[in-house]
Amino acid sequence: MLMAMSSFGQTYFVSLYGQDFREAFGLTDGGLGGLYAIGTVMSAITLTWAGRLIDYTTTRRFTLAVTLLLLTACLLVSGAQAAWMLCIGFYFLRLGGQGLMVHTALTATARQFPLDAGKALGAIALGLSLAQAVFPVIAVQISALTGWRAAWGINAGMLVAGVGVALMFLPRGKEKPLRTFRKRGEEKEKEAPVWRNRNLLLALPVVLASPFITTGFFFHQARLAQEKGWELSWVAVWFIAYAITQAVSLLSFGPLIDRLSPRRLLPWFLMPQALAMLALWLSNGQWVTPFYLIMTGVSSAIASTLATALWVQLFGPAQLARVRSAVEAGTVIASGASPVIMGVLIDNHVTLHLQALFCLVYILGASLLATGIRTDAPQ
Protein backbone atom coordinates (compact mmCIF):
# COMPACT_ATOMS: atom_id res chain seq x y z
CA MET A 1 0.00 0.00 0.00
CA LEU A 2 2.86 2.42 0.79
CA MET A 3 4.37 1.69 -2.64
CA ALA A 4 1.03 2.57 -4.26
CA MET A 5 0.75 5.78 -2.21
CA SER A 6 4.21 6.85 -3.38
CA SER A 7 2.55 7.43 -6.77
CA PHE A 8 1.62 10.99 -5.80
CA GLY A 9 5.32 11.86 -6.00
CA GLN A 10 6.21 9.67 -9.00
CA THR A 11 6.95 11.16 -12.42
CA TYR A 12 4.30 9.07 -14.18
CA PHE A 13 1.58 10.58 -11.96
CA VAL A 14 2.76 14.20 -11.77
CA SER A 15 3.20 14.32 -15.56
CA LEU A 16 -0.57 13.77 -15.97
CA TYR A 17 -1.07 17.38 -14.85
CA GLY A 18 1.63 18.87 -17.09
CA GLN A 19 -0.73 20.75 -19.40
CA ASP A 20 -2.70 22.13 -16.43
CA PHE A 21 0.49 23.41 -14.78
CA ARG A 22 1.71 25.05 -18.00
CA GLU A 23 -1.59 26.84 -18.58
CA ALA A 24 -2.08 27.92 -14.95
CA PHE A 25 1.41 29.36 -14.49
CA GLY A 26 2.25 30.41 -18.05
CA LEU A 27 5.12 27.94 -18.36
CA THR A 28 6.74 26.45 -21.43
CA ASP A 29 7.65 22.77 -21.62
CA GLY A 30 11.22 23.68 -20.75
CA GLY A 31 10.14 25.95 -17.91
CA LEU A 32 7.98 23.28 -16.30
CA GLY A 33 10.72 20.70 -16.79
CA GLY A 34 13.20 23.05 -15.15
CA LEU A 35 11.01 23.51 -12.06
CA TYR A 36 10.54 19.76 -11.82
CA ALA A 37 14.27 19.15 -12.20
CA ILE A 38 15.06 21.64 -9.41
CA GLY A 39 12.58 19.94 -7.09
CA THR A 40 13.96 16.52 -7.99
CA VAL A 41 17.62 17.42 -7.42
CA MET A 42 16.89 19.17 -4.12
CA SER A 43 14.84 16.18 -2.91
CA ALA A 44 17.70 13.83 -3.80
CA ILE A 45 20.16 15.93 -1.78
CA THR A 46 17.78 15.90 1.20
CA LEU A 47 17.18 12.17 0.87
CA THR A 48 20.85 11.33 1.49
CA TRP A 49 20.44 12.28 5.17
CA ALA A 50 16.66 12.16 5.70
CA GLY A 51 16.47 8.50 4.69
CA ARG A 52 18.79 7.52 7.52
CA LEU A 53 16.38 8.87 10.12
CA ILE A 54 14.35 5.66 9.82
CA ASP A 55 17.09 4.06 11.94
CA TYR A 56 16.35 6.41 14.84
CA THR A 57 12.61 5.82 15.22
CA THR A 58 9.96 3.17 14.68
CA THR A 59 8.55 2.28 11.27
CA ARG A 60 5.08 3.47 12.31
CA ARG A 61 6.29 6.92 13.41
CA PHE A 62 8.50 7.35 10.37
CA THR A 63 5.60 6.38 8.09
CA LEU A 64 3.37 8.99 9.74
CA ALA A 65 6.05 11.67 9.31
CA VAL A 66 6.53 10.82 5.62
CA THR A 67 2.76 10.82 5.08
CA LEU A 68 2.48 14.27 6.65
CA LEU A 69 5.22 15.51 4.31
CA LEU A 70 3.52 14.08 1.22
CA LEU A 71 0.12 15.35 2.38
CA THR A 72 1.59 18.85 2.72
CA ALA A 73 3.00 18.54 -0.80
CA CYS A 74 -0.39 17.62 -2.30
CA LEU A 75 -2.09 20.56 -0.58
CA LEU A 76 0.72 22.94 -1.56
CA VAL A 77 0.39 21.98 -5.23
CA SER A 78 -3.39 22.34 -4.98
CA GLY A 79 -3.12 25.86 -3.60
CA ALA A 80 -0.04 27.09 -5.48
CA GLN A 81 -0.48 30.66 -6.75
CA ALA A 82 2.94 31.14 -8.33
CA ALA A 83 5.56 29.08 -10.12
CA TRP A 84 7.94 29.20 -7.14
CA MET A 85 5.24 27.67 -4.93
CA LEU A 86 4.75 24.91 -7.51
CA CYS A 87 8.50 24.26 -7.43
CA ILE A 88 8.41 23.84 -3.64
CA GLY A 89 5.44 21.53 -4.09
CA PHE A 90 7.46 19.45 -6.57
CA TYR A 91 10.31 19.27 -4.04
CA PHE A 92 8.06 17.87 -1.31
CA LEU A 93 6.26 15.54 -3.74
CA ARG A 94 9.52 14.02 -4.95
CA LEU A 95 11.01 13.79 -1.47
CA GLY A 96 7.92 12.32 0.17
CA GLY A 97 6.76 10.14 -2.72
CA GLN A 98 9.43 8.49 -4.85
CA GLY A 99 11.98 9.25 -2.15
CA LEU A 100 10.93 8.54 1.43
CA MET A 101 7.69 6.60 0.93
CA VAL A 102 9.42 4.04 -1.30
CA HIS A 103 12.44 4.05 1.02
CA THR A 104 10.22 3.29 4.03
CA ALA A 105 8.40 0.41 2.33
CA LEU A 106 11.52 -1.28 0.94
CA THR A 107 13.72 -0.78 4.01
CA ALA A 108 11.11 -2.02 6.49
CA THR A 109 10.33 -5.07 4.34
CA ALA A 110 13.96 -6.03 3.73
CA ARG A 111 14.69 -5.83 7.46
CA GLN A 112 11.67 -7.91 8.33
CA PHE A 113 12.55 -10.67 5.81
CA PRO A 114 16.35 -10.62 5.34
CA LEU A 115 16.55 -14.25 4.18
CA ASP A 116 13.65 -13.96 1.73
CA ALA A 117 14.17 -10.35 0.70
CA GLY A 118 13.67 -11.05 -3.01
CA LYS A 119 10.23 -12.62 -2.59
CA ALA A 120 9.07 -10.07 -0.03
CA LEU A 121 10.26 -7.03 -1.99
CA GLY A 122 8.75 -8.42 -5.18
CA ALA A 123 5.39 -8.80 -3.47
CA ILE A 124 5.22 -5.25 -2.11
CA ALA A 125 6.48 -3.73 -5.37
CA LEU A 126 3.25 -5.01 -6.93
CA GLY A 127 1.56 -2.10 -5.17
CA LEU A 128 3.28 0.41 -7.43
CA SER A 129 2.66 -1.68 -10.55
CA LEU A 130 -1.06 -1.88 -9.80
CA ALA A 131 -1.17 1.84 -9.07
CA GLN A 132 0.52 2.59 -12.41
CA ALA A 133 -2.22 0.63 -14.15
CA VAL A 134 -5.15 2.18 -12.25
CA PHE A 135 -4.24 5.64 -10.91
CA PRO A 136 -3.78 7.46 -14.26
CA VAL A 137 -7.33 6.63 -15.39
CA ILE A 138 -8.78 7.70 -12.02
CA ALA A 139 -6.67 10.87 -11.87
CA VAL A 140 -7.64 12.01 -15.37
CA GLN A 141 -11.35 11.44 -14.68
CA ILE A 142 -11.25 13.30 -11.36
CA SER A 143 -9.33 16.21 -12.88
CA ALA A 144 -11.82 16.46 -15.76
CA LEU A 145 -14.75 16.56 -13.33
CA THR A 146 -13.35 18.85 -10.63
CA GLY A 147 -10.39 20.72 -12.09
CA TRP A 148 -6.74 20.03 -11.28
CA ARG A 149 -6.63 22.03 -8.02
CA ALA A 150 -9.53 20.14 -6.46
CA ALA A 151 -8.06 16.92 -7.84
CA TRP A 152 -4.88 17.42 -5.82
CA GLY A 153 -7.00 17.97 -2.72
CA ILE A 154 -8.72 14.66 -3.45
CA ASN A 155 -5.29 13.08 -3.95
CA ALA A 156 -4.42 14.21 -0.43
CA GLY A 157 -7.53 12.47 0.90
CA MET A 158 -6.69 9.27 -0.99
CA LEU A 159 -3.20 9.38 0.51
CA VAL A 160 -4.52 9.58 4.07
CA ALA A 161 -6.96 6.73 3.45
CA GLY A 162 -4.33 4.52 1.83
CA VAL A 163 -1.72 5.02 4.53
CA GLY A 164 -4.39 4.48 7.17
CA VAL A 165 -5.03 1.03 5.71
CA ALA A 166 -1.28 0.32 5.58
CA LEU A 167 -0.82 1.26 9.24
CA MET A 168 -3.53 -1.22 10.23
CA PHE A 169 -1.32 -4.04 8.94
CA LEU A 170 1.95 -2.90 10.48
CA PRO A 171 3.07 -5.09 13.41
CA ARG A 172 1.88 -3.62 16.70
CA GLY A 173 4.59 -5.20 18.81
CA LYS A 174 7.07 -2.94 20.56
CA GLU A 175 9.67 -1.92 17.99
CA LYS A 176 13.02 -0.55 19.05
CA PRO A 177 14.98 1.90 16.87
CA LEU A 178 18.24 0.49 15.51
CA ARG A 179 20.17 3.54 16.67
CA THR A 180 19.88 6.41 19.12
CA PHE A 181 20.91 10.01 18.55
CA ARG A 182 23.07 9.81 21.68
CA LYS A 183 25.42 7.36 19.96
CA ARG A 184 25.22 8.97 16.55
CA GLY A 185 28.51 10.87 16.76
CA GLU A 186 30.39 7.77 17.91
CA GLU A 187 28.91 5.68 15.07
CA LYS A 188 29.78 8.29 12.46
CA GLU A 189 33.44 7.99 13.41
CA LYS A 190 33.36 4.21 12.85
CA GLU A 191 31.41 4.28 9.57
CA ALA A 192 33.35 4.34 6.32
CA PRO A 193 31.83 6.72 3.75
CA VAL A 194 29.37 4.85 1.54
CA TRP A 195 30.84 6.21 -1.69
CA ARG A 196 34.27 4.71 -0.96
CA ASN A 197 32.92 1.17 -0.99
CA ARG A 198 34.27 -0.74 -4.00
CA ASN A 199 31.22 -2.98 -4.37
CA LEU A 200 28.84 -0.03 -4.34
CA LEU A 201 30.83 1.82 -6.99
CA LEU A 202 30.81 -1.26 -9.23
CA ALA A 203 27.07 -1.81 -8.74
CA LEU A 204 25.90 1.79 -9.12
CA PRO A 205 26.20 2.14 -12.94
CA VAL A 206 23.99 -0.90 -13.58
CA VAL A 207 21.54 -0.08 -10.74
CA LEU A 208 20.93 3.46 -12.04
CA ALA A 209 20.65 2.39 -15.69
CA SER A 210 17.06 1.15 -15.52
CA PRO A 211 15.45 4.24 -13.91
CA PHE A 212 17.41 6.56 -16.21
CA ILE A 213 16.65 4.76 -19.48
CA THR A 214 13.07 3.75 -18.68
CA THR A 215 12.00 7.20 -17.44
CA GLY A 216 13.69 8.98 -20.34
CA PHE A 217 12.08 6.89 -23.07
CA PHE A 218 8.66 6.93 -21.37
CA PHE A 219 8.79 10.71 -20.94
CA HIS A 220 9.53 11.12 -24.65
CA GLN A 221 7.19 8.37 -25.84
CA ALA A 222 5.30 10.76 -28.14
CA ARG A 223 8.55 11.71 -29.86
CA LEU A 224 9.53 8.03 -30.10
CA ALA A 225 6.21 7.19 -31.75
CA GLN A 226 6.68 10.06 -34.19
CA GLU A 227 10.19 8.90 -35.13
CA LYS A 228 9.06 5.32 -35.64
CA GLY A 229 5.86 6.16 -37.50
CA TRP A 230 3.66 4.57 -34.82
CA GLU A 231 0.25 5.80 -33.71
CA LEU A 232 0.44 7.04 -30.11
CA SER A 233 -2.71 5.04 -29.35
CA TRP A 234 -0.85 1.89 -30.47
CA VAL A 235 1.91 2.62 -27.94
CA ALA A 236 -0.60 3.41 -25.18
CA VAL A 237 -2.41 0.09 -25.65
CA TRP A 238 0.78 -1.86 -25.09
CA PHE A 239 1.46 -0.13 -21.77
CA ILE A 240 -1.09 -2.59 -20.38
CA ALA A 241 1.29 -5.37 -21.40
CA TYR A 242 4.09 -3.47 -19.67
CA ALA A 243 2.11 -3.36 -16.40
CA ILE A 244 1.16 -7.05 -16.64
CA THR A 245 4.76 -8.02 -17.39
CA GLN A 246 5.95 -6.07 -14.37
CA ALA A 247 3.46 -7.81 -12.09
CA VAL A 248 4.33 -11.29 -13.38
CA SER A 249 8.07 -10.58 -13.21
CA LEU A 250 7.87 -9.29 -9.65
CA LEU A 251 6.28 -12.54 -8.50
CA SER A 252 8.52 -14.77 -10.64
CA PHE A 253 11.93 -13.23 -10.08
CA GLY A 254 11.64 -12.61 -6.31
CA PRO A 255 12.29 -16.28 -5.45
CA LEU A 256 14.98 -16.41 -8.16
CA ILE A 257 16.83 -13.51 -6.52
CA ASP A 258 16.84 -15.39 -3.21
CA ARG A 259 17.93 -18.65 -4.83
CA LEU A 260 20.72 -17.35 -7.08
CA SER A 261 21.71 -14.42 -4.81
CA PRO A 262 21.44 -10.74 -5.83
CA ARG A 263 25.16 -10.46 -6.61
CA ARG A 264 25.09 -13.26 -9.18
CA LEU A 265 21.94 -11.94 -10.87
CA LEU A 266 23.05 -8.28 -11.00
CA PRO A 267 25.15 -8.45 -14.22
CA TRP A 268 22.31 -10.14 -16.10
CA PHE A 269 19.06 -8.42 -15.10
CA LEU A 270 19.35 -5.66 -17.71
CA MET A 271 19.69 -8.06 -20.64
CA PRO A 272 15.94 -7.83 -21.48
CA GLN A 273 16.22 -4.03 -21.58
CA ALA A 274 19.36 -4.36 -23.71
CA LEU A 275 17.31 -6.39 -26.20
CA ALA A 276 14.63 -3.67 -26.10
CA MET A 277 17.22 -1.00 -26.98
CA LEU A 278 18.61 -3.22 -29.74
CA ALA A 279 15.13 -3.60 -31.25
CA LEU A 280 14.54 0.18 -31.12
CA TRP A 281 17.82 0.73 -32.93
CA LEU A 282 17.36 -1.94 -35.60
CA SER A 283 13.71 -1.64 -36.62
CA ASN A 284 10.71 0.67 -36.98
CA GLY A 285 8.27 -2.23 -37.26
CA GLN A 286 5.01 -2.36 -35.30
CA TRP A 287 6.25 -5.48 -33.49
CA VAL A 288 8.94 -3.41 -31.78
CA THR A 289 6.36 -1.61 -29.61
CA PRO A 290 5.17 -4.64 -27.58
CA PHE A 291 8.66 -6.18 -27.59
CA TYR A 292 10.28 -3.00 -26.27
CA LEU A 293 7.67 -2.46 -23.55
CA ILE A 294 7.56 -6.09 -22.41
CA MET A 295 11.36 -6.40 -22.21
CA THR A 296 11.58 -3.06 -20.39
CA GLY A 297 8.91 -4.27 -17.97
CA VAL A 298 10.95 -7.36 -17.09
CA SER A 299 14.12 -5.41 -16.30
CA SER A 300 12.38 -2.58 -14.44
CA ALA A 301 10.49 -5.09 -12.28
CA ILE A 302 13.68 -6.90 -11.30
CA ALA A 303 15.44 -3.57 -10.71
CA SER A 304 12.78 -2.48 -8.21
CA THR A 305 13.68 -5.33 -5.83
CA LEU A 306 17.16 -6.52 -6.77
CA ALA A 307 19.09 -3.48 -5.56
CA THR A 308 17.62 -3.51 -2.04
CA ALA A 309 18.24 -7.26 -1.74
CA LEU A 310 21.82 -6.64 -2.91
CA TRP A 311 22.44 -4.01 -0.22
CA VAL A 312 21.19 -6.46 2.42
CA GLN A 313 23.63 -9.09 1.10
CA LEU A 314 26.62 -6.73 0.89
CA PHE A 315 26.08 -4.48 3.91
CA GLY A 316 23.64 -6.30 6.22
CA PRO A 317 20.22 -5.14 7.52
CA ALA A 318 21.77 -2.77 10.08
CA GLN A 319 23.39 -0.62 7.37
CA LEU A 320 20.48 -0.82 4.93
CA ALA A 321 18.97 2.62 5.58
CA ARG A 322 22.35 4.34 5.27
CA VAL A 323 23.12 2.70 1.93
CA ARG A 324 19.58 2.84 0.50
CA SER A 325 19.14 6.54 1.25
CA ALA A 326 22.37 7.35 -0.58
CA VAL A 327 21.57 5.15 -3.58
CA GLU A 328 17.92 6.21 -3.72
CA ALA A 329 19.10 9.81 -4.00
CA GLY A 330 21.04 8.77 -7.09
CA THR A 331 17.96 6.99 -8.45
CA VAL A 332 15.80 10.08 -8.00
CA ILE A 333 18.40 12.24 -9.77
CA ALA A 334 18.74 9.70 -12.59
CA SER A 335 14.98 9.51 -13.20
CA GLY A 336 14.66 13.29 -13.00
CA ALA A 337 17.65 14.06 -15.21
CA SER A 338 17.00 11.63 -18.05
CA PRO A 339 14.03 13.51 -19.61
CA VAL A 340 16.11 16.71 -19.62
CA ILE A 341 19.26 15.08 -21.03
CA MET A 342 17.39 13.14 -23.71
CA GLY A 343 15.36 16.24 -24.56
CA VAL A 344 18.51 18.34 -25.05
CA LEU A 345 19.97 15.61 -27.27
CA ILE A 346 16.76 15.56 -29.34
CA ASP A 347 16.94 19.36 -29.70
CA ASN A 348 20.49 18.88 -31.02
CA HIS A 349 19.30 16.37 -33.63
CA VAL A 350 20.36 13.22 -31.76
CA THR A 351 17.34 11.00 -32.37
CA LEU A 352 15.92 8.50 -29.89
CA HIS A 353 16.81 5.86 -32.50
CA LEU A 354 20.49 6.73 -32.00
CA GLN A 355 20.09 7.22 -28.24
CA ALA A 356 18.83 3.63 -28.02
CA LEU A 357 22.22 2.50 -29.38
CA PHE A 358 24.03 4.62 -26.77
CA CYS A 359 21.88 3.05 -24.04
CA LEU A 360 22.61 -0.45 -25.35
CA VAL A 361 26.37 0.15 -25.21
CA TYR A 362 26.04 1.63 -21.71
CA ILE A 363 24.03 -1.36 -20.43
CA LEU A 364 26.63 -3.81 -21.69
CA GLY A 365 29.49 -1.83 -20.14
CA ALA A 366 27.73 -1.37 -16.79
CA SER A 367 26.78 -5.05 -16.65
CA LEU A 368 30.40 -6.02 -17.29
CA LEU A 369 31.52 -3.79 -14.41
CA ALA A 370 29.02 -5.50 -12.08
CA THR A 371 30.78 -8.85 -12.54
CA GLY A 372 33.61 -7.48 -10.41
CA ILE A 373 31.51 -7.33 -7.22
CA ARG A 374 32.76 -9.65 -4.47
CA THR A 375 30.89 -10.40 -1.26
CA ASP A 376 34.20 -10.89 0.55
CA ALA A 377 35.58 -7.54 -0.62
CA PRO A 378 36.60 -5.20 2.21
CA GLN A 379 33.92 -2.76 3.22
N, C-alpha and C positions, 0 to 999 in steps of 0.2 A: 504493500500500500504506500509506503514512503517513497519507493521508486516511482510509482505512478504520480504521486503528488509533486515530485521534483519537476514534472512537466511544465509547471508554470514559470520555471526559469530556464527551460531548455530552448535552444534555437528553433527547433521545429514548431514549437507552440507560439513563441513570441513573433516569429515571422508571419504568422497568420494575420497580424494586425499592422503589417508594414504600410499598406496603403492608407489606412486610417491615421497612422502617426504622421506620414508625410503630408497629408492634407490638413491635419489639425495644426501642425507646427510649421508649415511652409518649408519642409525639408526636401532636398533632392535625395536620390538613391544613395549617393556618396555621403551626403550629410547625415542621413539616418544610420548608414553603416559605420560612419565615424563615431557617432555617439555610442552605438552598440559596442564597438571595439574598445572605446575608452572604459565603458562599464565592465567589459569582460576582462581586460588587462588588470584593472584595479581590483576586481574580485579575486583574480588569480593570486595577486600579491598578498591580499588579506588572507586567503585560504592557507598559505604556507604556515601561518602561525595559528589561525583560528581553528583549523582542523585538529590541532593537537590538544585543544581544550577538552575534547571528549575523554581524554585520559584522566582528567581532574574532576569529573563529576559522573553521575549515573547516566545511563542511556536515556531514561525517561526524561530527566531534567534537560539534557542536551537537546533531545527531540523537541521539547516544548520551546526552548530558546530559538532553535532554528525555525520552527513554525511561526513564532512571533516575528522573526526577521522577514520571512517570506510573505507573511500576511501584510506587514507594513509596506513591503514592496508592491504588492498588488494594489493596495489602497493609494499608494503614492502615484503609481501609473494612472490609476483611475481619475485622480484629482489633479494631475499635472497641468499647469497653466503656461509653462514655458519649456523650451527645449532643454534647459539646464536641469529642470526638475525631472524631465523624462530620462535624462542621462543618469541621474542619481537613482531613479527607479530601476533602470537597467542594471546598475551596479548591485543593488540589493537583490534583484531577481536572479542574477547570475550567481551571486555568492550564496544565497539561500537555497536556490533550486538545484542547478547542475553541480554546484559546489558542495555545500554542507549537507543538504538532504540526501544526496547520493552517498556522500562520505559516511554519514551516520548509518544508513541502511547496510552498506557493504562492510564497514568496520565491525559493527555489532554482530552481524551474521558470521563473519569469518572468525571472530573470537569465540562465538558460541559453538561453532562446529569446525575446529581446526583440522581434524582428520578427514572430514568430508566437505571441505570448503568448496570444491568444484560443484558438487551436487547442490549444496545449499545456496550458493551464490547464483547458480543457474536458475534455480526455482524463483528466487526473489526478483531477479532481473526480468522475469516474465511480466512483472507489474508495469515496467516502462514500455515493453513491447505492446502490451494490450492497450495502454494509454495512447500510444502512437497511432494505433488503429482506430480508436474510438474518439479521443478528445478533439481532434481537428473538426470532425463533423459536428459535434456538439457545440464547439466554440464558434464556428461560423454561423450556425443557426441562432445561437443566443445573441451574437453581435448584430445579426440582421434584424432581429426582433426588438432589441433594446438599445442598440448603439454601443460603440466600443467602450465608452466610459462605464456604463452600467454593467457591461459584460465583465469588466475587470473586478467590479464589486462582487459580482456573482462568483467569479473565480476565487475570490477571497473566502466566500462562504463554503465553496466546495472544498477548499484546502482545509478549513477547520473541521468539516465533517469527515473528510478522509483521514486526517491525522487522528481524530478522535477514535475512529474505528481501529486504527493501527495501535494506539495506546492500550486499547482493551485487550490486545493479544500479547503485549509485552509481559515478560515474567514479572510477577509481583513480589518475588522474594527479595530479601535485602541484598542490594548490589553495592559492592565497595569500589570506589574509584581506584584505578591502577596506580595513580600517583597523587601526591599532595603538593600543594604550592610551597610548603615549608621545605621540602627536599628538592625543589626544582633547581635551585642554583647548584647544588651538589651534583645532581644528575647531569646538568648541562656540561659540567667539567669533564665527566666521564664519557659522554657521547661523542663519537666521531661524526663530523659533518656528513650528512646524507650524500651530498654531491661528490664526495671523495671515494665513495664505495665503487669498486671496480665492476661488480656485478650489475649495479644499478645503471652505471654509465653504458654498459654493453646492452642492457635490456631496453633502455629508454627510446632509442630510435625506432625499434619495432613496435613498442607499446603505443607511441604517439602517432604512428603511421595511420592506423585505422580511423581515429577521430578526425585527423587532418584531411585525409583523402575523402572519406565518406561525407563529411560535412560540406567540404568544398564543392564536390560534384552535385550533391543534393541541392545546395543553395543556388547553383547555376544550372539547374535541370532544364529550365526553359531555353537557355542558350545551347545546351547540349542537344536538345531535341531539334532546335533550329539548324544546327550544324549537320546533324545526321539525317535531316529530312523526315523526322518522325512527328506525328501529331502528339501534342502535349497530353491529350486525353488517353492516348495509347500508353504513354509513360505512366500516367497517374493510375491506370487500371492495374499495372503490374506492381505498384507499391503494396497492393494487398498480398501478392506473393512474397514480397520482401518481409512483411510483417509475419506471415505464416512461417517462412523459413527461419526467421529469428526465433520464434517460439519453439519450433521443433529442434533447432540447433541448441538452444539453451538447455532443453531437457536431455538431449542426446549426448552432448559433449561434456556436461558436468561430471558424470561418472568417469568419462574417459580422462579428464584432467586429473582426477584423483588416482586413477589406475596407472597412468603413464608418468605422472608427475608434471607440474607446470613447467619446470625447466626444460624437460625433454620435448614438450609440445610447442614451446615458444617459437623456435625457428621455423615452424611449419604452419602455424595457424593463419598466416596471411596468404598462403598459396591460393585459396579460392579468390581472394581479392586481386591477386596478381593475374589470375586468368581473366578476371573481369576487365582489368586494365588492358590486357593483351587484346581482348575482343573489341574493346572500344577503339583501339589503335588500328586494328586490321580491317574492320568491316563497318559498313553503315546499314547492314541488313536489319530487318525488323526483329529477327531472332536475337539480336544482341541485347535488346531491351530487357526481356525476362532473364536472359543469362547473366547480364551485368548485375541486375538487382538481386537475383537469387544468390549469386556468388558473394556479393557484398554483404548480404544478410548473414551468410554463414560466418564470415570472418568477424563482422561487427558483433555478432552474438557471442562468439568465443572471447573476443577482446574484452567484453563487458565483465567477464568473470575471471579470465585467466590471470590478469595482472595482479588482482588482489590475492588470489591463491598463491601466486609466485612470491609476493612479498611475505606472506605467512611462511612459506618454505625457506626463504633466504634470510629473513630477519626475525621470525618468531612472532607470536601474537602480541607480546608486550611492546614491540616496536612498530606495530602495524599503523597506528594513527600517525606517528611521526613520518613514516615513509609515505603513506597514502596521501597525506595532506600536501606533501611536497610534489609528488607525482601528479596528483589531481590538479594542482595549480598549472602544471605543464599541459595537461589534457585540456583544461579550460582555455588556455591561451591558444593551443593548437586548433581547437574547433572554432575559436573566435577569429583567428588570423587567416585561416585558409580561404574563406570567401573573399577577403580583401586581397590577398596575394594572387589568387586565381583571377580575380576581377581585373587587377592591374595588368596581369599578363595578357588577358583577353584584349584589354584596351590597347596593348602594344602588339597586337596581331599574333599572339601566341595562342593558337586554338586549343580547345579542350581535347581535341584529337591528339595533338602533339603533347599536351600536358599528361595525357594518359600514359604515353611512353615514358615520360620523366618519372611518373609515379611507379611504373613497373620496375624501372631500373633501381629506384630508391628502395622499394620493397625487397628486392633480391639482395641488395647490399646490406640493408638493416637486418634481414633474416640471417645472413652469413655472419654478421657481427654477434648475433645472439647465440651462436653455437659455442662461443668462447666463455659462456657463463659456467662457473663451477660452484657447487654447493659447499665445497670445502675451502673456497677462496677466503682469505683474511678479510674480515669486516672492517 
